[in-house]
């Protein structure tokens, strides 16, 4: 008789997810509902400077808008985070509205912690990053009672809006640190598939692969159980049927919305149960080689799944079937989807240098997700086994 599972699952500190409404209509209603007086809009540069999406949402903020801030850098480097923290101190918003993808949302998350900690230098910010304790748990040394919350209007599929963690890159150490607080997830999420048509298709589908990574590493997590398996598998089914390459501006709105709802399902484990090597090594791949999050998943997830083969064969079968390819291994099923989408599936294709592989391997060791990978990754050689598979697509 199998032993009974024992565990704890924490629900997120979130109010609602709004879908099926245009963002400008929904944002006005949310600010009124929450009695917000001062709101800072943080947008990607593209949606602020090349498109008029930020201006439309700003106009709908019904007199609450303080300003639009769009000085956002990819991967949330700490100096960029600290610039925003300074603006938040000066402007004193009641809430921050974000418009964009994971880099926008993560910058706001870490900036909110930096503001509360009065951190003004990268060295001060690093002192409040999450660390792994002796029990293998990810803990944060800085837990203020209250942070400035977010209303997120995501335009990619990264799922950062659901995360109680945020990443920030220390460019001196070439390491992506994780910051954690239960209020880092968005208070309210607004999904507008019309806005998704403004997202470049390659970014859309690559961040979709990031969400697939969330779902797969939830299913393969050491902490997985029946409640988390169901939504994660549903996410894979929705993505398998609706994530497509093509002309984003004419993409079917139902398919775009299905992908947004798939993100919601895919994040059932985010911050609640530990992910594995694809996420952990991907953080360092992004920090060292500048590879976008979604492409990190494209090149690492098949290799990590191959490394993990045989550890939970029943889970591999579920993953393959959910993606619509039951005759393939989980690694092959994911790689087949990546190739159908026309995305790169090896490290060389995303510009990684061979001489940086050991650096990436060494930086990954001891990080929370790598420590919790289904098959142990205990040494640089173990990590290099994965990176060698990822180096050349098979």
C-alpha positions in Angstrom: 0.0 0.0 0.0 1.4 3.4 -1.0 2.1 5.9 1.8 -0.4 8.8 2.0 0.9 12.1 0.7 1.5 14.9 3.3 1.8 18.5 2.3 0.6 22.0 2.3 -0.7 24.1 -0.6 -0.9 27.9 -0.2 -3.6 29.8 -2.2 -2.5 33.1 -3.8 -3.2 36.5 -2.3 -5.3 37.6 -5.3 -8.8 39.1 -5.8 -9.8 38.2 -9.3 -9.0 37.4 -12.9 -11.0 39.5 -15.5 -11.4 38.1 -19.0 -13.5 38.8 -22.0 -13.4 42.6 -21.6 -11.2 45.2 -23.3 -8.4 46.3 -21.0 -9.3 49.9 -21.0 -12.9 49.2 -19.9 -11.8 46.6 -17.3 -9.0 48.9 -15.8 -11.5 51.7 -15.2 -13.9 49.4 -13.5 -11.1 47.9 -11.3 -9.7 51.2 -10.1 -13.3 52.4 -9.2 -14.1 49.1 -7.4 -10.9 49.3 -5.4 -11.3 53.1 -4.7 -7.8 53.8 -6.1 -6.8 57.5 -6.1 -3.2 57.3 -7.4 -2.1 54.8 -9.9 1.3 54.4 -11.7 1.2 52.8 -15.1 4.4 50.8 -15.9 4.5 49.7 -19.6 6.9 48.0 -22.0 8.5 50.5 -24.3 6.9 49.0 -27.4 3.4 49.3 -26.0 4.1 52.9 -24.9 6.3 54.3 -27.7 5.5 52.2 -30.8 1.8 51.4 -30.1 -0.8 53.5 -28.3 -1.9 50.8 -25.9 -0.4 52.5 -22.8 -2.0 55.8 -23.7 -5.4 54.2 -24.2 -5.2 52.5 -20.8 -3.9 55.7 -19.2 -6.9 57.6 -20.6 -9.2 55.0 -19.1 -7.8 55.4 -15.6 -10.3 58.0 -14.7 -8.2 60.7 -13.2 -6.1 58.3 -11.1 -3.1 58.2 -13.4 0.1 59.7 -12.0 2.3 59.0 -15.0 3.4 56.3 -17.5 6.8 54.8 -16.8 8.4 52.7 -19.6 12.2 52.6 -18.8 12.1 48.8 -18.6 15.0 46.5 -19.5 14.9 42.8 -20.4 15.5 40.3 -17.5 15.0 43.1 -14.9 18.6 44.1 -14.2 19.0 45.4 -10.6 19.9 49.0 -11.6 16.7 49.2 -13.7 14.7 47.8 -10.8 16.2 50.5 -8.5 15.3 53.3 -10.9 11.7 52.2 -10.7 11.9 51.9 -6.9 13.0 55.5 -6.8 10.0 56.6 -8.9 7.7 54.7 -6.7 9.1 56.4 -3.6 8.6 59.8 -5.2 5.2 59.2 -6.7 3.6 57.2 -3.8 1.1 55.3 -5.9 -1.7 53.3 -4.2 -1.3 50.7 -6.9 0.8 49.9 -9.9 -0.8 48.9 -13.2 1.5 46.9 -15.5 1.2 46.5 -19.3 3.5 44.1 -20.9 5.3 40.8 -20.3 7.5 39.2 -17.7 10.2 41.8 -17.7 7.7 44.6 -16.9 6.0 42.5 -14.2 9.3 41.3 -12.6 10.8 44.8 -12.5 7.7 46.1 -10.6 7.8 43.1 -8.2 11.4 43.5 -7.2 11.1 47.3 -7.2 8.2 47.1 -4.7 10.4 45.1 -2.3 13.4 47.5 -2.9 11.1 50.4 -2.0 10.0 48.9 1.2 13.6 48.0 2.1 14.9 51.5 1.2 17.4 49.7 -1.0 19.2 52.2 -3.3 22.2 50.1 -4.5 22.4 46.6 -6.0 24.4 45.5 -3.0 21.6 46.5 -0.7 19.0 44.8 -2.9 21.0 41.5 -3.0 20.8 41.3 0.8 17.0 40.7 0.6 17.0 38.1 -2.1 15.5 34.6 -1.4 17.9 31.9 -0.4 17.7 28.2 0.1 17.9 27.1 3.7 19.3 23.8 5.1 15.9 22.1 4.7 16.0 22.9 1.0 13.3 25.5 1.3 13.3 28.9 -0.5 13.0 31.6 2.1 13.2 35.4 2.0 14.9 37.3 4.8 12.7 40.4 4.2 9.0 40.1 4.7 7.3 43.5 5.1 3.6 43.4 6.1 2.4 45.3 3.1 3.7 45.9 -0.5 2.3 48.1 -3.2 0.1 45.7 -5.2 -0.3 45.3 -8.9 -3.1 45.2 -11.5 -1.5 43.3 -14.3 -2.5 43.5 -18.0 -0.2 40.8 -19.5 0.5 40.8 -23.2 2.6 37.6 -23.2 2.2 34.1 -21.8 5.0 34.1 -19.2 2.6 33.7 -16.2 4.5 36.2 -14.1 1.3 37.8 -13.0 0.6 34.7 -10.8 4.0 34.4 -9.3 4.9 35.2 -5.7 8.5 35.3 -6.9 10.3 37.8 -9.1 13.7 37.7 -10.7 16.3 40.4 -10.9 19.7 40.1 -12.6 22.9 41.2 -10.9 25.0 42.2 -13.9 28.2 42.2 -11.8 27.8 38.6 -10.7 26.0 37.5 -13.9 23.4 35.8 -11.7 19.6 36.0 -11.7 18.5 36.2 -8.1 15.0 35.4 -6.9 12.9 37.6 -4.6 9.9 36.3 -2.8 6.9 37.7 -1.0 3.2 36.5 -0.9 2.0 39.9 -2.2 4.2 39.8 -5.3 1.4 38.2 -7.4 -1.0 40.6 -9.0 -4.0 41.7 -7.0 -6.1 41.7 -10.2 -5.3 40.2 -13.6 -6.9 41.5 -16.8 -6.7 39.3 -19.9 -7.5 41.1 -23.2 -6.9 38.9 -26.3 -7.2 42.0 -28.5 -4.0 43.4 -26.9 -2.3 40.1 -27.5 -2.5 40.8 -31.2 0.1 43.6 -30.6 2.6 41.0 -29.3 5.1 39.7 -31.9 4.1 36.1 -32.7 7.6 34.8 -31.9 7.4 36.4 -28.4 3.8 35.0 -27.9 4.7 31.4 -28.8 8.1 31.5 -27.0 6.4 32.7 -23.8 3.8 30.1 -24.4 6.6 27.6 -24.2 7.5 29.2 -20.8 4.0 28.5 -19.6 4.3 24.9 -20.9 7.5 24.7 -18.9 5.5 25.8 -15.8 2.9 23.1 -16.4 5.4 20.3 -17.2 7.6 21.0 -14.2 4.5 21.2 -12.0 3.5 17.7 -13.2 7.1 16.4 -12.6 7.6 18.2 -9.4 8.6 16.3 -6.2 5.7 18.2 -4.6 3.1 17.4 -7.2 -0.3 15.9 -6.2 -3.7 15.4 -7.7 -4.9 19.0 -7.3 -1.9 20.4 -9.2 -1.8 17.7 -11.9 -5.3 18.5 -13.2 -4.9 22.2 -14.1 -1.3 21.6 -15.4 -2.5 18.9 -17.7 -5.4 21.1 -18.8 -2.9 23.8 -19.7 -1.0 21.4 -21.9 -4.2 20.4 -23.7 -5.2 24.0 -24.3 -1.7 25.0 -25.5 -1.4 21.9 -27.7 -4.6 22.9 -29.5 -4.3 26.7 -29.6 -0.7 27.8 -29.5 0.2 28.6 -33.2 2.8 30.3 -35.2 1.5 32.8 -37.8 0.2 36.3 -38.3 -0.5 37.5 -34.8 -2.5 40.5 -35.9 -5.1 38.3 -37.5 -5.0 35.5 -35.0 -8.3 34.0 -33.9 -9.4 35.8 -30.6 -10.8 32.5 -29.2 -7.4 30.8 -29.7 -5.6 33.8 -28.1 -7.9 33.8 -25.1 -7.6 30.0 -24.8 -3.8 30.5 -24.5 -4.3 33.2 -21.8 -6.6 30.8 -19.8 -4.1 28.1 -20.3 -1.5 30.3 -18.5 -3.9 30.5 -15.6 -4.0 26.7 -15.4 -0.3 26.3 -16.0 0.6 28.4 -12.9 -1.2 26.2 -10.4 2.1 25.3 -8.9 4.0 28.6 -9.3 5.6 29.5 -6.0 3.7 26.8 -4.2 5.5 23.6 -5.3 9.1 23.5 -6.5 9.9 23.4 -10.2 13.0 21.7 -11.5 16.1 22.0 -13.7 14.6 23.7 -16.7 13.6 26.7 -14.6 16.6 26.7 -12.4 19.2 26.4 -15.2 17.1 28.7 -17.4 17.4 31.5 -14.9 21.2 31.4 -15.2 21.1 30.9 -19.0 19.2 34.1 -19.2 21.5 36.0 -16.8 24.8 34.8 -18.4 23.9 34.5 -22.1 21.0 36.9 -22.4 18.6 34.3 -23.7 14.9 35.3 -23.3 12.9 33.3 -20.8 10.7 31.6 -23.4 13.6 30.5 -25.5 15.4 29.2 -22.3 12.4 26.8 -22.0 12.6 25.8 -25.7 16.2 24.7 -25.4 16.3 23.3 -21.9 13.0 21.6 -21.2 13.4 18.8 -23.7 17.0 18.2 -22.4 15.8 18.2 -18.7 12.9 15.8 -19.6 15.4 13.4 -21.2 17.7 13.6 -18.1 14.7 12.8 -15.9 13.4 9.9 -18.0 12.6 6.8 -15.9 12.1 8.8 -12.7 8.3 9.1 -13.0 7.3 7.3 -16.2 3.6 7.6 -15.4 3.9 11.4 -15.5 5.8 11.3 -18.8 2.8 9.4 -20.3 0.4 12.0 -19.1 2.5 14.9 -20.5 2.8 13.3 -24.0 -0.9 12.5 -24.1 -2.0 16.0 -23.1 0.2 17.4 -25.9 -1.6 15.2 -28.4 1.4 12.9 -29.1 0.8 9.8 -26.9 3.3 7.6 -28.8 6.2 9.9 -28.0 8.3 10.3 -24.9 7.7 13.5 -22.9 11.0 14.9 -24.2 10.1 14.1 -27.8 6.5 15.5 -27.4 7.8 18.8 -26.2 10.5 19.0 -28.9 7.9 18.2 -31.5 5.7 21.1 -30.4 8.7 23.5 -30.3 9.6 22.5 -33.9 6.0 22.8 -35.0 6.0 26.4 -33.7 9.3 27.1 -35.6 11.2 27.9 -32.4 14.9 27.1 -31.8 15.5 23.9 -29.8 19.2 24.0 -29.1 21.7 26.3 -27.3 23.6 27.1 -30.5 20.5 28.4 -32.2 20.0 31.0 -29.5 23.5 32.3 -29.6 25.0 30.6 -26.5 28.8 30.2 -26.6 30.2 26.8 -25.9 32.8 28.2 -23.4 29.9 29.6 -21.3 28.3 26.2 -20.6 30.4 25.4 -17.5 29.7 28.9 -16.2 26.0 28.3 -16.6 26.3 24.8 -15.0 28.2 26.1 -12.0 25.9 29.1 -11.4 22.9 26.7 -11.5 24.1 24.5 -8.7 22.5 25.0 -5.3 19.7 27.2 -6.7 16.3 26.2 -5.4 14.8 24.7 -8.6 18.0 22.8 -9.5 18.1 21.4 -6.0 14.6 20.1 -6.4 14.9 18.6 -9.9 13.2 15.2 -10.1 16.5 13.4 -10.8 19.2 15.0 -8.6 21.6 17.5 -10.2 24.5 17.4 -7.7 27.5 18.4 -9.7 28.8 20.5 -12.6 29.1 17.2 -14.5 25.4 16.5 -13.9 24.4 19.9 -15.2 26.7 19.6 -18.2 24.9 16.3 -19.1 21.8 18.4 -19.6 23.6 21.2 -21.4 25.4 18.8 -23.7 22.0 17.4 -24.8 20.7 20.9 -25.2 23.7 22.0 -27.2 22.7 20.2 -30.4 19.1 19.3 -31.3 18.6 15.6 -32.0 
